């Protein structure tokens, strides 16, 4: 995707929804390192997977 053709947040979320679970986890790990400076723990990954499957109970 070129800079002239940027994705919207909704387009990005749709693309994430269309990923298989392994690719989604890979993306989360990359984003965690890039934006938070660390890799996710296995517990954090498990929580993200649970919330992706069943929703977030806090909402």
Residue pairs with C-beta under 8 A, 6 or more apart in sequence:
1 7
7 15
16 24
16 27
19 27
21 49
21 52
24 52
25 45
25 48
25 49
28 40
28 45
28 48
29 39
29 40
29 45
32 38
32 39
32 40
32 44
33 39
40 48
